[in-house]
Amino acid sequence: MRAKIDGASAPVHMSDRCVLYYITDRTALAGDEPTRRRRLLDKISEAARAGVDYIQLRENDLPTRELEVLARAAVEVLRQLRSENRELRTALLINSRTDVALASGADGVHLRSDDITPQAVVTIWQQCGAGAPARVSPREPLIGVSCHSPGEVRKAEANGAAFAVFAPVFEKKAAPNTQPAGLTQLREACKVKIAVLALGGLSLENAKSCLEAGASGIAAIRLFQENDIQEVVRILRQNS
């Protein structure tokens, strides 16, 4: 199964298209803090131009105000690209922070496995958006949820998530003591109607096995951030 993005804030539907999700980490980029932020915005632009479907701004170490400023800058990057190319459908999600997503005009939120429910996000989104025409966020937020077991994926689906990110599928170099879920668990997790994206230890070599196990797409940090994103996208979609 694959998933299709019909619009930046649209639900994820099953199709033959491999969904790609770039998760940011500016701390892995070279330079001082201002340089890292500029380089991160360049990577966001590169990912959108290459056709990545979702981008998660996952800069959890930043204070709220600085995260909001960075999120607004990322939203502006995507808005400018959309004005140049009406076909662009890249959606920006903010990790866990519904308030920052609303304030910055992002397309949605990516929730932790122990976070508030997707229904709670929708309620907050609707309440905060009422009577606020200046807010540029979509009427309905796009909501993804991090999951670490098939049961958590089923719960995310029941709670109204648009998609789930299942991790870690493979062993991660940065966390060698973390037990990977493996392809068997991924295959079980994909027995739902929402899209399930594979994350954790992903490479161009092993990504295809995740798609064959039923994943609708691939989520990654380093795979996108440390490589030519256009080439990564080409290979992943070619192999799907």
Helices and strands as residue ranges (DSSP letters): E 2-5, E 12-15, E 19-23, G 26-28, H 33-50, E 54-57, H 64-84, E 91-95, H 98-104, E 108-111, H 118-129, E 142-147, H 150-158, E 163-166, H 182-189, E 195-198, H 207-212, E 217-220, H 222-225, H 229-238
